């Protein structure tokens, strides 16, 4: 809900403060989401440490971690849960194809988000396991903090009883993130810098239909978000425990 202004951070925000269907509020200062932390300055790192984040779930592929390493001082808090989607590879190939339009690339983005819901249950089971065992603040992140992280944060908020409309509001806040465009262009290099403006907007942000597509997959495969959560081990008892830890009146 709040961008934190940590120097050198990418799309780093506290996603507490939202109201649930039962009128409770997600605690602030406990749940965080972001992109890679490779550009944290020394002042930014000190600011980050003050957040008391004791569990960091890194959803990036091995090659992404090698390319943009997390500061060594944070390694004791890191849990690596790599998510590699086939749709991401198709998207990357589309960047080199001059015949691909922005809408073609948006279709790849939508397919990638839907694949997170359909094919990566084990990775998100491990994410929730880390959340349930976290003693201090909890951070999940990927490279840009918008796709793999976006779906994970959405499922966490749904598990806590936040409505789908509010979950969508949080998801779309990525489009307001400063520094994200520069980082994405730096990380992906010339294929991105040569894209047309509409394709750049597709690559740098998120759309409601991406997350809606993923949540529709959840409903189609499992019937509801709750049943999806049950299937990955986040049972009703687990959800009650999470609510006791992360909600306040």
N, C-alpha and C positions, 0 to 999 in steps of 0.2 A: 504493500500500500504506500510505502514511503521510500523514495530514492535516498540513499544515505550519504552521497557526496564524498565517499572515500576516494582520496586522490589516486588516480590510476585504475580505479575499478571500472568494470563494464557491466551495466545493467544490474547493479547491486541494489537490492531493496529488501526491506522488511515486509513480509506479506501477512503480518498480523493486523489487527484492528477491524477485521470484517465481522459483521453480525451473522449469526447462524439462523436457521429456520426457527429455532426455539428461543431466540432472543439473547443468547450468550454472545460473547465477543472473543475472537481469537486473540490470544495474548500477543502484545507487541514485544519485540526484543527477544523472541525465541525462535522464529522461523524466518529464514533468509533464502534468497535465490539470487543467482548472478551468472555472469559469463566468466571466462578465464581470468585468473588473478596474476598473470605474468607481468602486467604493466604497473603493479602497485609500486608507488614510490616509497621511500623510507617513512615519510609522514603518513602515507596511506596505510602502510603496514602497521604502524603504531595505532592508528585509528581502528583498523580492522581488529587488532588484538583486543581493543577495549570493548568490542561487542560481545566478548565472552562466548565465542563460537567454539565448541569443543568437538563437534562432528561435522566433517566436510565430505559430502558424497560427490565424487567427480565422475560424471557420466560420459566423459570423452573417450574416444578411441585411443589406443596406445600411441599411434603416430601423432595425434593431436597433443597428447601430454608431452611427448618428446619435443614437439615444435614450440609449444608454449608452456613451459614447466611452471608449476606452482612453486612459490618461494619455499626454500628448504626448511625454514623455520616452522612452516605450517604442516610439514609432512607427517608429524606424529598424529595429527587430527584427521588425516585424509583416509577415505575409504574409496578405492577405485572400483567402479561398476561400469565397465565400458559397454556402450550401446552402439552397435554398428548396423545401420539399416541399408538394405539393398536399394531403397528409394533414394537415399543420399548419394549413392554412387551414380544413379541415373540422373539426378539433378546436376551433379558435378560435370557429367558428360554433356549435358544440355548447354552448359555455359560455353562450351567450345563450338557449339553448332549454331552457325549464323542464321539458320532457317527457323530456329526456335523463337517464338514470341514470348512476351511477358506472361501471357495466359498459359502457354505450355509449361513455363517454369512454375507458375502458381499451381498447376495440376501436380507437378512433381512434389512441391511443398506439401500440398494437401495429402498426397499419397504417403509421404514420409510420416506425417503426423498420425495418419490412420494406421500405418504399420506399427508405430509405437504401441498403439492400443491392442493390435491383433497378435503381434508376434514376440513381444518382449516382456512377457509376464514374469519370468524369473528375475530379470534385472530390477523390475519395479517391486517385486517381493523383497529383494535384498535392500532396496532403498527404504521400504517401510520397516524392515527389520532394524536398520540403522536408526531410523527415527524413533522407534519404540525403545531403543537402548540408549538414546542420547541423554547425557546428564546436564549439559548446558545448552547453549544455542546450537541450532541445526541449520546447516547450509547445504543446498543442492545446487550444482552448477554443471554447465557444459561449456562449449566455447563461447557462444553468444548469449546463453542464458534465456533462450526463447523457445526452442522446439522440444528437445528431450527434457529440459528443465521445465518448460511450460506445461507439458503433459503431467509430469510428476507433481508439480505444485498444484495443478488442478485436482488431481486425485487426492492429494493430502487435504485440500480445502473441502472437497466433497465428503471425505471420510469424517471430517469434523462437523459436518452438517451445514456448511455454507451452501447457499442456493446456486444453481447453475448460472443464473444471470450475473451474480456477483463474481463467481469464478471467472466468467468471461471478461468482466471488467478488469480483473487482475491480469489476466492473460494479455489483454490488449495494451496494457501500460507499457509493454516493451516498445511500442511505437513512439513513446516519449523519451526513451533512453538516450542520453547524450553519449557521445564517443563511440557508439556502437557501429556507426557507418565506417568510421576510420579504421576501427579494429578489423572489421570484416574485410575491408579492402586490402588491408595489410596482410591478413592471414591467407586470403584466397588469391591475391596477386592479380596478374594481368587479365585472367578471364573475367573477373568482376569489373575491373576498371574500364574495360571495353564495352560493357553492356549499355543498352539504351536506358533512359531514365526510368521507364516503367518497370523494366526487369530489375533494376537496382532497388526500387521500392519493394518489389516482391522478395528479393533476397535479404534485405536489411530489416524487414519487419515481419509482422504476423497479421493474419486475417481471421475474422470470426469463423469463417467456413472451415479453416484448418482444424481448430479445436472442436467445432461442432461435428465435423466428420469423424474425428477420433471418438468422441463421446457417443455418436450414433453407432459406431462399431462396437463399443462397449455394450450398448443397449441391445444390439442385434445378436451378439455372441452370448451375452450373459443375462440379458433381461433388465439389468439395472446396474448402477455403479456399485451398490451394496453387494450384489451377487458377484460382480467382478472382484471386489475387494475380498470377499469370502474365498474366492478361488485362488488368490495369491497369498492366503494365510492371514489376511487382516479381517479376522472374524468380528462378530458383533461385540464380543468381550474385549477384543483388542481395540476396537473403535471407542468403546466406553472408556477404556484406559487412556487412550489418546485425548479424549475430550476432557477427562479429569486433569490431565497434565497441561493441555494447551488452550483451554477455554477459561474464561472468567465471566462472572455476572456483570 
